[in-house]
Structure formats: C-alpha cells, structure tokens
Amino acid sequence: MRTLLASVFLISACACSPSSAPATTAPAVSSMPAYSYEVVATYPHDPKAFTQGLQFADGILYETTGQEGESWVRKVDLASGAVQLQHDLADEIFGEGMVIWGDEIVTITWRSQKGFVFDKATLAPKREWTYAGEGWGLTADDTRIFMSDGTSQIRIIDPSTLQEISRIDVKMNGKPVDQLNELEYIKGEIWANVFQSDRIARIDPATGEVKGIIYLGGLLKPDERRGADVLNGIAYDKAGDRIFVTGKYWPKLFEIRVKDPTAPASP
C-alpha cells in the first residue's frame, strides 16, 4: 500500500499526507461522533519498521512490517522497544497485517495473494494459505478472523480453514468507507486505521456501520514526523484494558485513552 489514491472519505479538513503536519483538534462537520484522545504513556518504536500489523498478547508486543526486503514478524519488549525474536520474510514478499489465533500467528501479504502461519512461541513458519486480491489488515473476535483489503469491505475468514465465509460492507452516514487498513477488535467493535489519515474508524461488525471516528492528529511532534509515514497500527491489551497505536517508520508507540466525543467528524 505504497502508492494508493485517497478516497473521498480522506479528502477532508484533517486529512494529511505522510509529509504534512496534522491538525491538533477534531473538526466539526457532520453528526458522526468524533473521539479525541490523551496520551497515557510513550514507548520507543523502531523507526525502521514499516508497521503493518500490531498485537499485544501475554505481555509481548507482536508486529509485522512491509516493504520488499524489510518485511518481518517480530516479538518486541514494550517498555524498551527491544526485539526479542524476529523472522524475516523472503525479499520479494511485501508483508501486511497479522492476528494471533491460538498458538499461531496468521499473516497476510499485499499483492502475493498468500499469507503465512507461524508458531507463536518460536516464530517458525508452519504453512501458507491463499486468498484472492490484496491483503491489508487482520484481527479476530472469539470465533472469526476479519481481513481488510483496502476496499470498503471487511472479509470474514473461518479460522479453521482460512477460507472466506462472507463480507461486511462498511459505511458511514450511508456512504462506503474504503482504504480500511490495520484492524483491531476492541470490546465488540472493529477498529480500523484509515489509510493516509490520522483517523481510526470504529465499526459495528454486525451491521458494518461506522459508530464513530477517533481522531489522532498531533501524536508526533513536527520534528518527529521527519522520516515518519502514516499512522498505522492498533493493539489492545485486553487484560490491562490498554490501547496502543503507532505508525509506519514512527519513532514512538503510544498508549492512549480515548475521550468522549467533543465534536462531530466529517464523512
């Protein structure tokens, strides 16, 4: 997902390219609830990591990255940012999102139309799986895996077969929302980074309706944005009820607390 056109959803007052400075307040345009945030804690993040997938489990941060020759699966110590274990993908592979399912890590790739399954403990590769089209992000609830592909649809994948079951049409105020990127399942909702923006869409998986927008402009200081790319990466610590976010080539990872809506977001 290196050279993609932004959708109508992104062409708004707070949309920003990777090189532009974000606004610091949420806009008021429509009736869609807009959530602001506060930073609870800040942690180091590898500025060479083109973050595609992020998950926190058993006290460990798991991360997958993209770009040919720079795609890997990692276990990372949250506090220090130190890499505990890493598996490098083949140089021709452009890695994408990941999800932990049981004692395995399921991953996808951008345009190779295949994903990989790794042992969660050792990161040893176990097998491959295939799908049509592009792969962007993954997450899961207790029974299903959800997969984004850059469109306004989220695929539902059977974890036992890794075959597609159905799709969710994602809409906000009756309009499709595309460019859905990294995903995280949080308290009954699918949270999705919207590519090339500082926004996270909160999606009802039962209806596909966007229930609100979290606006994360201003996380990085202007000097920290040099060399950084877009916001991408959401991880939820269910045991500690903590939310972590970061971005591609970002030098920091943030624990945030989402605040009640103070202004509506634009469609």
N, C-alpha and C positions, 0 to 999 in steps of 0.2 A: 504494500500500500504506500508506494513512494510518490507516484505521480497520478493523483486522482482528483477530479474536479469536485469542488464542494457543492453540496446540494443547496436547494432553496432554503432549507432549514438553517444552514450555516451562514447565509448571506444576511446578516443582521447586525445590529449596532455593536454586539460584543463578539462577533466572530473575529478571529485573528489568525494570521498565518504564523508558521513557526518562528519567523524572524521579527514579528511585530510585538509591541508591548501590549499586554492585555489591560482592559479596564479593571477598576478595583471594586465597582459596585454592580449589582444586578440591575438590568434595565426593566422598565415597566411599560409593557406594550400590550399584552393580552391577559386573559383571565387565567392562564395556566400558572399554578403555584410555582414560585421560584424560591429555592432554598439557598441560603448563604452558609458560611462555614466559619469555624475558628480552628486555628492550629493548636493541637494539644501537645504534640511532640514532633521533633525533627530528627531524622536519621540520615546517615550517609548512604548514598546510592552511587553505583558505578557509572560515571559519565560516559563510559564507552558502551553501555548497554542500551541497545535499541529495543526497549521494553515492548513486548507483545502480550505476554500473559503473566499474571501475578496472583499468587495464592498464599495464604498463611495457614499452616496446619501444624499442630504438635510443637509449637514454639519455633518453627522454622519458616522462613520466607522462601517460597519457590518462585522461580522466574524463568520465562522463556524469552528469547530475543530473536530479532530478524536481521535481514541483510545477508546476501551470499558471503560466505566465509566468516561471518560474525554471528551465526545462529547457534545457540546452545540452550541446554537445560541446566539450571543451577539450583543448588541449595545455598541459602545465604543467611548469615547471622544478622538478625535485625539490628541489634544495638551497634555493631561495629561496621556492618556492610561487608564483612569478610566472606569470601566464597569458601564454603565448606566442601562442596563437591560439585563437579561440573562434567557434563557430557557434551562434546562438540558434535554438531551435525555436519554432514558432508558439505563441502564448499559450495556445491551447486544448489543447496537447499536454502530457501528463504523461510525461516521459521515464523510461526504465528502463535496463537493462544494455546492455553493448556488448562486442564482440570484434573484434580485428583479424584480418582474413583477407587475406593477400597485401598488396596496396597499397590495400586498402579497410577501412573501419570499418563493421561491421554493428551496428545498434542496434535496440532494441525499445521499445514504449510500454506503459503499464499496461493501459488498457482500450480503446484505439483500434483494437485488432486489426490493427495495421500497424506496420512498422518502416521504418527509413531506412538507406540505404547512402551513405557519404560517402567522398570521396577522402582517403586517409590523409595525404597531404602538405599539401593545401590546406584540408581540411575542407569542400570544396564538395559539396553534395548531388548524388547521381548518379541515384538511383532509389528507389522504395518497394517493399516486399514485405508480404505479408499472412499472417495465421495466425488460428486460432480461439482465443477465450479471452483470458486475461490474459498479459502478458509481465512477467517479473521480472528474471531474470539470464541472462547468456550467457558461455560460454567455448568452447574448442576444443582438440582434440588435432591431430595431423597430417592427419587425414582427415575429421573430423566436427566439427560445431558442436553444443554442448549448450545447452539452454534450460530454465530453470525457470519455473514459472507459479504458485507459491505452494502447490501441492499436494505430494504425496509422490512425484510422478513428474517425471523429467527427460526432456525431448524430445530426440531425436536428429535434427538437421537436416542435409540434404545441402547443403554449401557452394555447389555449382554451381547448384542450383535454388532454394535456400532453402525447400524443401518438407520436411515432416516425414517421416522414414523409420520410426521406431519410438520406443518409450519405455522408460525404465529405472524400475522400481519400487524406491524407496529404502526400506530397512528397517533398524531397529536392534533387535537381540535379538528378531527376528521380528515387530516392530511397525512399521507405516508411520511415516515421519518426514516431516511436512509443513512448511509455512512455509519451504521452501528458497528462499533469496533470491539474493544476488550469488554468482557462481561463479568459480572459477579452477582451471585444470588444472595440477597440480604433480606432476611425477615419476610419472605413471601414475595419479594419483588426481584425482577432482573434489573440490575443497574448496568447501563451501557455507556461507555465513552463514545461521544460523537466525534468522528474523525475531523481533524483540523479545527477543533474548537476547544474551549475551556469548560465544556458542559458535560454533565452526566444526566442521561435520561432515566427516570425511574418508571419501569414498565410493569404493568399488571400481566403476568404470564397467562392468565385465564382469558383475557379479552384483547391483549395487545395494546391497550390504551396507555399512553404516557400519563402518569399521575402527577408528575412534577418534574422540574428541572433543577439540578444542583449546579450553581454557577461557581466555578473555582478560579476565576481570574485573580491574578496577583499573588499566587503562591510563591513563584520565584521572583526575586528582586531583579531589576533591569540588568545588573552585571552578571547575574547567574543565568540569564537567558542566552547569553552569548555561547553558541555551540549547542544549545539545547534545542530539541524539536518539540513536538506537540505533547500535550497531556495524554497519557495512555497508561493504564494500569490501576486496577482497583483490587484490593484484598480485604477480606473481612475475617477478623478473629472472633469467631462465634463464642468461644469460651470467655474471652475478656470483653466482648462487645466493643471491639475497636475497629475502626475503618482506616485503611492506609491507601494513599494514592501517590503516584509518581508519573513520570513521562519518559519519552524516548530521549536518551542521552541527558537525562536530568542528573544534576549532582546531588540531589536530595530526595528523600522519600518522607512523606508527611503523614502523621496520624491526625485526622481531622474529626471534629464534631460538627454534624450537620444541624444548623439552626432552623427554627420555624420560619415559614415563608414571610418575607417582609415586603416583597414586591412581585408582580406577575412577570413571567418570562415571555419573550416573543416566540411566535410559531416558527 
